[in-house]
Amino acid sequence: MTTRRGFTRYVAIGDSQTEGLGDGDDIRGHRGFADRLAEILAAGDPGLLYANLAVRGRLADRVKAEQLAPALALRPDLVTVMAGMNDLVRPGFDAARIAADLEEMFAALTASGATVVTVTFPDIGRIAPLARRAVPRVLDLNARIREAAARHGALVLDTFPQAATVDPRLWSQDRLHAAPLGHSRIASGMAHVLGVPGHADWAAPLPDRPARSVVRRAATEVGWAANFLGPWAVRRIRGRSSGDGRTAKRSALTPVLPPPALTPVLPPVRPLPASAHRRARRAR
């Protein structure tokens, strides 16, 4: 953990997780861990400026090619880098190549004077049992991320050893993107790594939940494969990406707004019948 210091220019780069998918939607907008981290930091540093250059579907080499130079041009003193999951789940996975792309970003950003925070990936085999065969890839890539980060003084939020990170309640229905609670935990974990007080429990386990029957668990897996795994595979076969035609949601450094407040839903106001108005006048 580093000593807490004030930050003035925070830039987030990466793919869909950094863009915030799973925490909002395309109509209202996506919040995500990066927005949430910016809000945490801005509470102590009200002058913080924040940009988010992430685009969903991006592979690590495209994050480097498309986002590194714009990030450096913004002269950040803090950068979060999250990339590699899209590479990890595709054929032709090459951990050394992905780690090299990440390391090039770590090197350039830390050389510019920025504090860099990155992450390891959780045990996806426990999040989606059908993805168990990819766990050796996760272990290989995580080891390389830790080594690359250490060489350049980047900070690492190590999610893999934490049991809470595979709790289904932290993940959206597609199991690829964090749910709002998961994004909140990632933001809290990064704040903890940065030395922000009050976030040491970012990986605390959630309360126990009722056990599910074998039949229900099997039905859940079948539903996930049909609704999410299948469409994802079709896009890969067609050479399409969820990020085709999309650009960064927050390409310039701008002030951080307070977190959105929950708006209470009030019942509709119904007009009183004429008889009620007459009774009210008589009472006066």
TAPEKA-V284966 format. One record per pair of residues at least 6 apart in sequence whose ideal C-beta (glycine too) atoms are under 7 Angstrom apart, sorted by the first residue. I is the first residue (numbers start at 1). J is the second residue. D is the distance in Angstrom with one decimal. If there is no record, write none. Layout:
BEGIN
i->{I | I}
j->{J | J}
d->{D | D}
END
This chain:
BEGIN
i->{1 | 1 | 2 | 2 | 2 | 3 | 4 | 4 | 4 | 6 | 7 | 7 | 7 | 7 | 7 | 8 | 8 | 8 | 8 | 8 | 9 | 9 | 9 | 9 | 9 | 9 | 10 | 10 | 10 | 10 | 10 | 10 | 11 | 11 | 11 | 11 | 11 | 11 | 12 | 12 | 12 | 12 | 12 | 12 | 13 | 13 | 13 | 13 | 13 | 13 | 13 | 14 | 14 | 14 | 14 | 14 | 15 | 15 | 15 | 15 | 15 | 15 | 15 | 15 | 15 | 16 | 16 | 16 | 16 | 17 | 17 | 17 | 17 | 18 | 18 | 18 | 18 | 18 | 18 | 19 | 19 | 19 | 19 | 19 | 19 | 20 | 20 | 20 | 20 | 20 | 20 | 21 | 21 | 21 | 22 | 22 | 22 | 22 | 22 | 23 | 23 | 23 | 23 | 23 | 23 | 24 | 24 | 30 | 31 | 32 | 33 | 33 | 33 | 33 | 34 | 34 | 36 | 36 | 36 | 37 | 37 | 37 | 37 | 38 | 38 | 38 | 39 | 39 | 40 | 40 | 40 | 41 | 42 | 42 | 48 | 49 | 49 | 49 | 50 | 50 | 50 | 51 | 51 | 51 | 51 | 51 | 52 | 52 | 52 | 53 | 53 | 53 | 53 | 53 | 54 | 55 | 55 | 55 | 55 | 56 | 56 | 56 | 57 | 57 | 57 | 57 | 58 | 58 | 58 | 59 | 59 | 60 | 60 | 60 | 60 | 60 | 60 | 61 | 63 | 64 | 64 | 64 | 68 | 68 | 71 | 72 | 72 | 74 | 76 | 77 | 77 | 77 | 78 | 78 | 79 | 79 | 79 | 80 | 80 | 81 | 81 | 81 | 81 | 81 | 82 | 82 | 83 | 84 | 84 | 84 | 85 | 87 | 87 | 88 | 88 | 88 | 88 | 88 | 89 | 90 | 93 | 95 | 95 | 95 | 95 | 98 | 99 | 99 | 99 | 99 | 102 | 102 | 103 | 106 | 106 | 106 | 106 | 106 | 107 | 109 | 110 | 110 | 110 | 110 | 115 | 116 | 116 | 117 | 117 | 117 | 117 | 117 | 118 | 118 | 118 | 118 | 119 | 119 | 119 | 120 | 120 | 120 | 120 | 120 | 120 | 120 | 121 | 121 | 121 | 121 | 121 | 122 | 122 | 122 | 122 | 123 | 123 | 123 | 123 | 124 | 124 | 124 | 124 | 125 | 125 | 125 | 126 | 127 | 127 | 127 | 128 | 128 | 129 | 130 | 130 | 130 | 142 | 145 | 146 | 149 | 155 | 157 | 157 | 157 | 159 | 162 | 163 | 164 | 164 | 164 | 164 | 165 | 167 | 169 | 169 | 169 | 170 | 170 | 170 | 170 | 170 | 171 | 171 | 171 | 172 | 172 | 174 | 175 | 178 | 185 | 188 | 188 | 189 | 189 | 191 | 192 | 192 | 192 | 235}
j->{193 | 195 | 155 | 194 | 195 | 195 | 194 | 195 | 196 | 45 | 41 | 45 | 48 | 77 | 78 | 45 | 47 | 48 | 49 | 77 | 49 | 74 | 75 | 76 | 77 | 253 | 38 | 41 | 48 | 50 | 76 | 78 | 51 | 53 | 71 | 74 | 76 | 79 | 18 | 34 | 52 | 53 | 54 | 80 | 53 | 54 | 63 | 67 | 71 | 79 | 81 | 54 | 63 | 81 | 82 | 83 | 54 | 56 | 57 | 58 | 63 | 82 | 83 | 85 | 86 | 56 | 57 | 177 | 242 | 82 | 85 | 177 | 178 | 32 | 34 | 52 | 54 | 80 | 82 | 30 | 32 | 54 | 55 | 56 | 249 | 30 | 31 | 32 | 34 | 35 | 183 | 30 | 56 | 177 | 172 | 177 | 178 | 179 | 183 | 30 | 31 | 32 | 178 | 180 | 183 | 30 | 31 | 249 | 183 | 183 | 178 | 183 | 186 | 187 | 52 | 80 | 183 | 184 | 187 | 80 | 187 | 190 | 191 | 48 | 50 | 256 | 256 | 259 | 187 | 191 | 196 | 48 | 48 | 256 | 256 | 253 | 254 | 255 | 253 | 254 | 256 | 74 | 250 | 251 | 252 | 253 | 248 | 249 | 250 | 67 | 70 | 71 | 248 | 251 | 248 | 243 | 246 | 247 | 248 | 242 | 243 | 246 | 86 | 241 | 242 | 243 | 83 | 86 | 243 | 86 | 87 | 83 | 84 | 87 | 98 | 101 | 102 | 101 | 83 | 101 | 104 | 105 | 105 | 108 | 79 | 108 | 112 | 253 | 114 | 113 | 114 | 115 | 114 | 115 | 109 | 114 | 116 | 117 | 190 | 102 | 105 | 106 | 116 | 118 | 118 | 119 | 102 | 98 | 102 | 141 | 121 | 93 | 98 | 121 | 134 | 137 | 138 | 141 | 134 | 236 | 137 | 137 | 140 | 141 | 144 | 141 | 141 | 144 | 145 | 148 | 145 | 148 | 148 | 116 | 148 | 149 | 152 | 154 | 152 | 116 | 116 | 152 | 153 | 154 | 155 | 154 | 155 | 155 | 157 | 190 | 193 | 194 | 145 | 149 | 154 | 156 | 156 | 157 | 159 | 142 | 145 | 146 | 156 | 158 | 159 | 160 | 138 | 141 | 142 | 159 | 160 | 159 | 160 | 165 | 166 | 135 | 138 | 160 | 166 | 131 | 134 | 135 | 138 | 131 | 132 | 135 | 166 | 166 | 171 | 175 | 175 | 224 | 221 | 221 | 225 | 229 | 160 | 156 | 156 | 156 | 193 | 189 | 190 | 193 | 165 | 203 | 205 | 203 | 204 | 205 | 206 | 203 | 206 | 179 | 181 | 206 | 178 | 179 | 181 | 182 | 185 | 178 | 179 | 182 | 178 | 179 | 228 | 224 | 186 | 202 | 199 | 202 | 202 | 203 | 199 | 199 | 200 | 202 | 241}
d->{6.1 | 5.4 | 6.2 | 6.2 | 5.2 | 5.4 | 6.7 | 3.8 | 5.9 | 4.8 | 5.7 | 5.9 | 6.1 | 5.3 | 4.4 | 6.9 | 6.2 | 6.3 | 6.6 | 5.9 | 5.2 | 6.4 | 6.2 | 4.6 | 5.3 | 5.9 | 5.7 | 6.4 | 6.2 | 4.8 | 6.3 | 4.5 | 4.8 | 6.6 | 4.8 | 5.3 | 4.0 | 5.1 | 5.1 | 3.7 | 4.6 | 6.9 | 6.0 | 4.8 | 5.0 | 6.0 | 6.0 | 4.2 | 5.3 | 6.6 | 5.7 | 4.4 | 6.0 | 6.3 | 3.9 | 5.0 | 6.1 | 6.1 | 6.6 | 4.6 | 6.6 | 6.9 | 5.7 | 6.8 | 5.6 | 3.6 | 6.5 | 6.1 | 6.9 | 5.5 | 7.0 | 6.2 | 6.5 | 6.6 | 5.2 | 6.7 | 3.6 | 6.9 | 5.0 | 5.8 | 6.3 | 4.3 | 6.4 | 5.2 | 6.2 | 3.3 | 5.1 | 2.3 | 6.8 | 6.1 | 6.8 | 5.8 | 5.9 | 4.4 | 3.8 | 3.3 | 5.1 | 5.5 | 6.7 | 6.0 | 4.5 | 4.9 | 6.9 | 4.7 | 4.4 | 4.2 | 4.9 | 7.0 | 6.8 | 5.1 | 7.0 | 4.3 | 3.8 | 4.4 | 5.3 | 6.1 | 5.9 | 5.8 | 3.6 | 6.9 | 4.2 | 5.2 | 6.3 | 6.6 | 4.1 | 4.8 | 6.1 | 5.0 | 6.1 | 4.9 | 6.3 | 5.4 | 4.4 | 3.8 | 5.4 | 3.9 | 6.3 | 6.2 | 6.6 | 6.7 | 5.1 | 5.7 | 5.4 | 6.4 | 6.0 | 4.7 | 6.4 | 5.7 | 4.1 | 4.5 | 5.8 | 6.0 | 4.5 | 6.3 | 6.7 | 4.8 | 5.4 | 6.7 | 6.0 | 4.9 | 4.4 | 6.5 | 6.4 | 3.8 | 4.3 | 3.2 | 7.0 | 6.6 | 5.8 | 5.2 | 5.2 | 4.3 | 5.1 | 5.4 | 4.8 | 4.3 | 6.1 | 5.1 | 4.3 | 4.8 | 6.0 | 5.6 | 5.5 | 6.1 | 6.1 | 6.5 | 5.7 | 5.6 | 5.0 | 6.8 | 5.6 | 6.5 | 6.2 | 5.0 | 4.9 | 4.9 | 5.2 | 4.9 | 6.5 | 6.8 | 5.5 | 6.9 | 6.2 | 4.7 | 6.7 | 5.5 | 6.5 | 5.1 | 6.5 | 5.9 | 6.1 | 6.2 | 4.9 | 6.9 | 6.5 | 5.4 | 6.6 | 6.1 | 6.5 | 6.8 | 5.6 | 6.7 | 4.4 | 4.8 | 5.7 | 6.2 | 6.6 | 3.5 | 6.4 | 5.6 | 6.3 | 5.9 | 3.8 | 5.6 | 5.8 | 6.1 | 4.3 | 4.6 | 5.2 | 4.9 | 5.4 | 4.7 | 5.5 | 6.2 | 7.0 | 4.0 | 6.7 | 4.7 | 6.6 | 5.3 | 5.9 | 6.7 | 6.3 | 5.7 | 5.6 | 5.8 | 6.9 | 4.6 | 5.9 | 4.1 | 5.6 | 6.8 | 6.5 | 5.0 | 5.6 | 5.0 | 5.2 | 6.8 | 6.1 | 6.8 | 6.6 | 4.7 | 5.7 | 4.1 | 5.6 | 6.4 | 6.8 | 6.0 | 5.5 | 4.8 | 5.9 | 6.7 | 5.9 | 5.8 | 3.7 | 4.3 | 4.1 | 5.2 | 5.9 | 5.3 | 4.5 | 6.8 | 6.3 | 6.3 | 6.4 | 6.9 | 5.5 | 6.9 | 5.9 | 4.9 | 4.9 | 4.7 | 5.4 | 5.2 | 4.5 | 4.0 | 6.4 | 4.8 | 6.5 | 5.0 | 6.5 | 6.8 | 5.4 | 7.0 | 6.0 | 5.8 | 6.1 | 6.0 | 5.5 | 3.5 | 6.1 | 6.1 | 5.6 | 5.7 | 6.8 | 4.7 | 4.3 | 6.4 | 6.3 | 5.6 | 4.5 | 3.9 | 4.0 | 6.6 | 4.4 | 3.9 | 5.9 | 5.2 | 7.0}
END
